[in-house]
Amino acid sequence: MLTLKTSDLSPMQLQNYLQYAIAPRPICFASTIDGEGNINLSPFSFFNMFSTNPPMCIFSPARRVRDNTTKHTLDNVLAVKECVINIVDYPMVQQMSLASTEYGKGVNEFEKAGFTMLPSQLVTPPRVAEAPVQLECVVNEVIPLGNQNGAGNLVLAEVKLIHIKEEILDAEGKIDQAKIDLVARLGGDWYCRVTPESLFKVAKPLTTLGIGVDALPLSVRKSMVLTGNDLGMLGNVEHLPATAEIDAMRTHAAVKEILDATIGDETNRERELHELAHQFLANGNVTDALKIVLL
């Protein structure tokens, strides 16, 4: 494993390693305004939500690595403590990227990138009409992390109004993760797209107490077939099945076939049973998979 001491790396090297490793990152497409009324629109991938009550997002217009200059967005939120965070979907990603061009002060990136300015209701900066979600925010605080090349500036933006396009909502009025078509930032020129094919669910162990991987037999924990994800799913069950439930699994057609074919061959029997359990887990059948590995 390559081990790097950050103090031995240049800011450019640090930026490369960290931005490729800490990804994907959501994109804050921030519209701001200066004291003279000049509008700015720029994307930032040092961004996330950090609180629900109060509803707080933080993004960081970092000082430029190459020359240590600051960005117009930072200057603007220091002068006018308001912004709109426009969420970026796939249909607008190329225009969003164009808006990141370092145009001169006073140049309106809405116009340069071809976006539509939509008046906000509570704050002065306009919204991006094309964005599926627009968050009107007041800036509570700006925290500089340093004055050297690449130093971040944490903009604490409290969300006051949320605008959501109705076409991305489900029947219950909630955002449908498969419809919003989000994109995220990776390293260099790379992005990723959240498509229905790339989505998957992981059961949250919030209301139940999983038995833990350590409660599984050693042969299961040290399996040459089961993956870390498999073990995580098995360890998330609330309790081990009863002996009668495990024994009943022997009548399952696929299990019976393995048991009959591997009489006297414990090594291959375990491997084939684990492979079958792996298939069950891939299909979300944790209960039966656990019974199989416990046979």
Buried (B, 14 or more C-beta within 10 A) or exposed (E): EEEEEEEEBEBEEBBBBBBEEEBBBBBBBBBBBBEEEBBBBBBBBBBEBEEEEEBBBBBBBBBBBEEEEBBBBBBBBBEBBBBBBBBBBBEBBEBBBBBBEEBEEEBBBBEBBEBEBBEBEEBBBBBBBBBBBBBBBBBEEBEEEEEEBBBBBBBBBBBBBEBBBEEBBEEEEEBEBBBBBBBBBBBEEEBBBBEEEEEEEEEEBEEEEBBBBEBBEEEBBEBEBBEEEBBBBBBBBEEBBEEEBBEEBEEBEBBEEBBEEBEEEEEEBBBBBBBBBBEBBEEEBBEBBBBBBBB
